[in-house]
Amino acid sequence: MIRIVLADDHPVVRTGLRAMLSGDPDLDVIGEAATPDDVVALASDLIPDVVLMDLQFGTDQTGADATRRIRALHHPPAVLVLTNYDTDSDILGAVEAGASGYLLKDAPLEELIAAIRAAAAGETALAPAIAGRLLARMRSPQPNLSARETEVLRLVANGATNNDIAARLHISDATVKSHLVHIYTKLGVSSRTAAVASARDSGLLW
């Protein structure tokens, strides 16, 4: 029996995943978490085999942050990222944090179950398209934005002001400015417009 904890801030997503996975007698969803702190606590207390982890929770902490903390536990479960976010920086950030696999939420159920089994067995489980992009990225290094920096830049690309971004992400204006400084430095640019253009050219934003 593979014991699973679901981590996603959307209750309907967790309910849907639980329902889909319940059809397999070898899978047992033993817990659900809506925040990074909660999933780290559950991973420590319940000692599951696999954590299904979203990347964005609408908080300062991301799924990659939670993954890093979980993998540092005394008995760390495998972490399988299941998300809508597929930029190169999201993928690389999750893998660097210790994720065993990376799937998108539109993956077929059979692919998800196979990835869960692989992660539980200590194997890497990357969707074929994700694996190809990750290999290409590693062969041709590009600026690496964190998941939060990518989120900030995505909002900038959508026309959000610093105040808008701070309100949306529940962070301070100063934190937004700090993220932008890091983004500009990594991309070698000096303006919001140039940062968005550079990120799109590099495949960091779609």
Secondary structure, DSSP 8 states (H G I E B T S, - for coil): -EEEEEE-S-HHHHHHHHHHHTTSTTEEEEEEESSHHHHHHHHHHH--SEEEE-S--SSSS-HHHHHHHHHTSSS--EEEEEES---HHHHHHHHHHT-SEEEETTS-HHHHHHHHHHHHTT--EE-HHHHHHHHHHHHS------HHHHHHHHHHHTT--HHHHHHHHT--HHHHHHHHHHHHHHHT-SSHHHHHHHHHHTTS--
